[in-house]
């Protein structure tokens, strides 16, 4: 199964979740944008909360996608050995949040879909494996 097919499968599974069980990409990116808000509009405790939330969701989705690919590869169900994305270890988590925000601005058609569908698409485009 090709990585693009995995993304489509993951998006299909996510879209089958009840609407109240997930955030839209627009809601998620709005929370991530609060990381860049001036301290006068968002208090320090709110900034810390949204930083943890944003980075936690990004980490969870990227780890989940990596785990799914590795599981499929290990079970023999994935013939292609390419990962979905390859984030260099030196890239700070805050930069990844900015990448997602920029991707959402370039792809407004995805903003009303689930947040966990946008994240691997943005990461695959920005950090392709070589």
C-alpha positions in Angstrom: 0.0 0.0 0.0 1.4 3.4 -1.0 1.8 6.1 1.6 -0.8 8.2 -0.2 -3.3 5.4 0.1 -2.6 5.2 3.8 -3.4 8.9 4.1 -6.6 8.4 2.3 -7.5 5.4 4.5 -6.7 7.4 7.6 -8.8 10.3 6.4 -11.7 8.0 5.6 -11.5 6.5 9.1 -11.4 9.9 10.8 -14.3 11.2 8.7 -16.4 8.3 10.1 -16.0 9.6 13.7 -18.9 11.5 15.2 -18.6 15.2 14.6 -18.3 16.0 18.3 -15.3 13.6 18.7 -12.9 15.7 16.9 -11.9 19.3 16.1 -12.0 20.8 12.7 -8.7 21.8 11.2 -9.9 25.4 11.5 -10.5 25.1 15.3 -7.1 23.3 15.8 -5.1 25.9 13.8 -6.9 28.7 15.6 -5.6 27.3 18.9 -2.1 26.9 17.4 -2.2 30.5 16.2 -2.6 31.7 19.8 1.0 30.7 20.2 1.9 33.7 18.1 -0.6 36.1 19.7 0.8 39.0 21.6 1.0 38.6 25.4 -1.6 41.4 25.8 -4.3 39.5 24.0 -3.6 36.0 25.4 -2.4 35.5 29.0 0.7 33.5 29.8 -1.2 30.5 31.2 -3.5 30.4 28.1 -0.4 30.5 25.8 1.1 27.6 27.8 -2.1 25.6 27.6 -2.5 26.2 23.8 1.2 25.5 23.2 0.9 22.2 25.0 -2.4 21.3 23.3 -1.1 22.2 19.8 2.2 20.5 20.1 0.6 17.5 21.8 -1.9 16.9 19.0 0.9 17.3 16.4 3.1 14.9 18.2 0.3 12.4 18.7 -0.9 12.4 15.1 2.7 12.2 13.7 3.6 9.4 16.1 0.3 7.6 15.3 1.0 7.9 11.5 4.5 6.6 12.0 3.3 3.7 14.2 0.7 2.8 11.6 3.2 2.7 8.8 5.7 0.7 10.9 2.9 -1.8 11.9 1.7 -2.2 8.3 5.3 -2.7 7.2 6.0 -5.2 9.9 2.9 -7.2 9.2 3.8 -7.4 5.5 0.7 -5.4 4.5 2.9 -2.5 3.3 5.2 -3.3 0.4 6.7 0.2 0.0 9.2 1.0 2.7 8.9 4.8 2.5 7.6 6.7 5.5 4.8 9.3 5.1 7.1 12.2 6.2 10.5 12.7 7.7 10.8 15.6 10.1 14.5 16.4 10.9 15.2 16.0 14.6 16.5 19.5 14.9 13.2 21.1 13.8 11.6 22.7 16.8 8.0 21.8 17.6 6.9 25.5 17.4 8.1 25.6 13.8 6.0 22.6 12.9 3.0 24.4 14.3 3.8 27.3 12.0 4.1 24.9 9.1 0.6 23.6 9.8 -0.8 27.2 10.0 0.8 28.1 6.7 -0.4 24.9 5.1 -4.0 25.6 6.2 -3.8 29.1 4.7 -2.7 27.6 1.4 -5.4 24.9 1.5 -8.6 26.5 2.9 -10.7 23.7 1.4 -9.3 21.4 4.2 -10.1 23.7 7.1 -13.6 22.3 7.8 -12.3 18.7 7.8 -10.8 17.0 10.8 -7.6 18.3 12.3 -6.0 14.9 12.2 -6.4 14.7 8.5 -4.6 18.0 7.8 -1.6 17.3 9.9 -0.1 14.3 8.0 -0.8 16.1 4.7 1.0 19.2 5.7 3.9 17.2 7.2 4.2 15.0 4.1 4.4 18.1 1.8 6.9 20.0 4.0 9.1 17.2 5.2 9.1 14.5 2.4 11.3 11.5 2.9 14.2 11.3 0.5 
